[in-house]
Amino acid sequence: MNDKIFVNGMVVKRNDNAPEYVLANLSIKRTDLIDFLRQQDSDWLNVALKRAKSGKCYAELDTWKPSEKLADVARGPAPAAPDDEIPF
């Protein structure tokens, strides 16, 4: 199991009295978040907003990557349609 990487400079707050359409509030400390982003080597980052057992919300860097086997299947050629199903 991978260690959690918390997104430094991002604080997730959930107000239980907020309307249902408000999922959470994010507070960003710009300098800390910029430093965190500079340490990452990817152009895109996925962040999971989670709730700890204590009830506190937090932002965790999603480090999941597909295995090479799954990536090869996804890159495979699209199946060809049989000739008898072509509409013209």
C-alpha positions as CSV (number, residue, x, y, z in Angstrom):
1,M,0.0,0.0,0.0
2,N,1.3,3.4,-0.9
3,D,1.8,6.1,1.6
4,K,-0.6,9.0,1.4
5,I,0.6,12.2,-0.1
6,F,-1.3,15.1,1.2
7,V,-1.6,18.2,-1.0
8,N,0.3,20.8,0.9
9,G,-1.3,24.2,0.8
10,M,-4.9,22.9,0.2
11,V,-7.4,22.5,3.1
12,V,-10.8,20.9,2.5
13,K,-13.6,22.0,4.7
14,R,-17.1,20.5,4.7
15,N,-20.0,22.4,6.3
16,D,-22.8,20.0,7.2
17,N,-25.2,22.9,7.3
18,A,-24.4,23.9,3.7
19,P,-26.9,23.2,0.9
20,E,-26.6,19.8,-0.7
21,Y,-25.1,21.1,-3.9
22,V,-22.1,22.5,-2.0
23,L,-19.7,19.5,-1.7
24,A,-16.9,21.2,0.2
25,N,-14.9,24.4,0.5
26,L,-11.2,24.5,-0.5
27,S,-8.9,26.9,1.2
28,I,-5.6,27.4,-0.7
29,K,-2.4,28.8,0.7
30,R,-0.9,30.0,-2.6
31,T,2.8,29.8,-1.7
32,D,2.5,26.4,-0.1
33,L,0.5,25.0,-3.0
34,I,2.9,26.4,-5.6
35,D,5.8,24.8,-3.8
36,F,4.0,21.5,-3.7
37,L,3.1,21.7,-7.4
38,R,6.7,22.5,-8.4
39,Q,7.8,19.3,-6.6
40,Q,5.6,17.2,-8.9
41,D,6.9,16.0,-12.3
42,S,3.5,15.4,-14.1
43,D,1.6,18.0,-16.1
44,W,-1.7,16.7,-14.7
45,L,-2.4,15.9,-11.0
46,N,-5.4,14.1,-9.7
47,V,-6.5,15.0,-6.2
48,A,-9.0,12.9,-4.2
49,L,-11.0,14.8,-1.6
50,K,-11.5,12.4,1.3
51,R,-13.0,12.2,4.8
52,A,-10.9,10.6,7.6
53,K,-12.4,8.3,10.2
54,S,-12.3,11.3,12.5
55,G,-14.6,13.1,10.2
56,K,-12.1,15.7,9.0
57,C,-11.8,16.2,5.3
58,Y,-8.5,16.3,3.4
59,A,-6.9,16.4,-0.1
60,E,-4.8,13.5,-1.1
61,L,-2.7,13.2,-4.3
62,D,-4.0,10.3,-6.4
63,T,-0.9,8.4,-7.5
64,W,-2.7,5.5,-9.2
65,K,-1.3,4.5,-12.6
66,P,-2.5,1.7,-14.8
67,S,-0.4,-1.3,-15.1
68,E,1.4,-1.9,-18.4
69,K,-0.9,-4.7,-19.2
70,L,-4.0,-2.5,-18.8
71,A,-2.4,0.3,-20.8
72,D,-1.6,-2.1,-23.7
73,V,-5.2,-3.3,-23.8
74,A,-6.5,0.3,-23.9
75,R,-4.1,1.2,-26.7
76,G,-5.0,-1.8,-28.8
77,P,-6.7,-1.4,-32.2
78,A,-10.4,-0.9,-32.4
79,P,-12.3,-4.0,-33.7
80,A,-13.3,-3.8,-37.3
81,A,-17.0,-4.0,-38.2
82,P,-18.0,-6.9,-40.4
83,D,-18.6,-6.0,-44.1
84,D,-22.2,-7.1,-44.0
85,E,-23.1,-4.5,-41.4
86,I,-21.9,-1.5,-43.4
87,P,-25.0,0.7,-44.1
88,F,-24.0,1.8,-47.7
